[in-house]
Amino acid sequence: MIRDQLVEALRSALVALGVEPLPEVINIEQPARREHGDWSSNVALATAKKAGRNPRELAQQVADHLNADPPAHVEKVDIAGPGFVNFHLAPSWLHAVLATVVTEGAGGYARPDLGGGARVNVEFVSANPTGPLHPGHGRNACFGDSLARLLERTGHVVSREYYLNDRGVQMEAFGASLAARKAGASDEEMPENSYMGQYIKDWAAEMPDGVDPLEWGEARAIDDHRAVLSLLHIEFETWFSERSLVDSGAIEATLADLRAGGHVYDADGAVWLRTTDAGDDKDRVLVKSDGDFTYVLPDIAYHRDKLSRGFDRLVDVWGADHHGYVPRMRAALTFLGLDPDKFEVPLTQLVKLQRDGAEVKISKRTGDLVELRELIDEVGPDAARLTFLLQSVESEQVFDLAKVMAQGMENPVYYVQMAHARLHSIGRKAVEVGVERLPLADVDLGLLVHERELELLRVLAALPDAVALACRERAPHKITAWVRELAGAVHGFHHDCYVISDQTPAALTHARLWLVEAASVGLQIGLDLLGVSAPDHL
């Protein structure tokens, strides 16, 4: 990569200039302003003090040394500010990027190895099996799956897991609600704390006579979750039952080990975890006075189980309301002698769904429920996924149905997919007029010097770094931003650069056809990371 070549050139220049000590890391990045070059480094600023040099003078010496024998693709090196070294490159470096993209293809380009084969468990959605998924679950699902895709692309071995909270008071209320509706109960006759959604009536009508309402209802909910998530191209390797922890004795074993370590105590008829030892504002109940577990103890046993399966990292995608729960879980893992640094939790903020300018409330209990399935049916799975991934999950999101369904360039989903469709339309046009693209080795990529062409290649060049950054920061929305930037470059190229035309020389047509291929590869990679299809036409 050009970055590695420039870093090595800077290191060689420092050696030649007798600079000591040499920096362990030389940083280089693309500046925000084009007049500052294609790449810029603060190496003189970072090195000068220890080397006893003036940073601006050192930067000038480095620039002079490099200009005397420029590295490949470098037209000139200059300095700016207090000592930045700026590289101005010939378009040939971008032509090399094009060759790399089309040679490596969608399967090989932009695959930085950050994981080295590390095994990662990504647990997300994990909704109680007490009813259909709603749009809030959809945001969590799309984020979790795209994060898993980023991890896979960057050298991690990923397992997607769905944790089923299939025991406890809510499950009992769900079973009782189904039984009551099956028996013909009116709203007024429903048990206290019942689930009142229309889906309870619908599912009760489906439920065969003589079955256990709770057992049948749980299976019905899980099947519904699987089917809806499948519409979003999301599949899980593991569906883990909380009830299985009870049956296996794992919960009691975990409690016993915590007690043996002196981390639990008995008070007021309950069993408590000493989370104040880890900075919590109060200790937390593990077993209530009636002998039932709180949700905390099974969760501790569950995370212990996941680590026992050999995962190098656990990534749990939770709702923002679990913020205070994260340090408690880290404390519990520490108490059990496990590494809390293997456990991380991206938190997702709420989704506000709007229809006709009014917010739609989401609640399984009250019956005021918009199902995720309904949203997908209305806007389509691609629009749903990309919309959920437009912004950081750390901020609240307004999902405006009217805007998402609009078929125009102001709609980001349409804008991106139209870019891919336009690229394929160029390929179809070539076939129609009998133009067969020459082999890459026989094409003069040096003809690609139009600013629209170079901008397209600059965006493609940034993809490996964008993938690495999105993975490190657990930020799939950065891929969405990159895809939108590439789509904008495609639309600009499509508008200003004719590929197949009487006015376009044949040699330039072939070079541009390879540029179209490279842009298509880039969009395929980006959209796949987002779980969005890349249609050939709209």
PyMOL commands that set and color helices and strands:
alter all, ss='L'
color gray80, all
select helices_A, chain A and resi 2-16+34-36+43-51+55-68+92-108+135-153+169-182+187-189+198-206+213-231+242-248+250-260+275-278+296-308+320-322+325-335+340-342+372-379+381-388+401-405+412-432+440-442+445-447+451-461+463-472+477-496+506-530
alter helices_A, ss='H'
color red, helices_A
select strands_A, chain A and resi 28-29+39-41+74-80+84-89+119-123+157-164+238-241+264-267+270-273+284-287+313-316+318-319+343-344+347-348+351-355+358-360+397-400
alter strands_A, ss='S'
color yellow, strands_A
deselect
rebuild
show_as cartoon
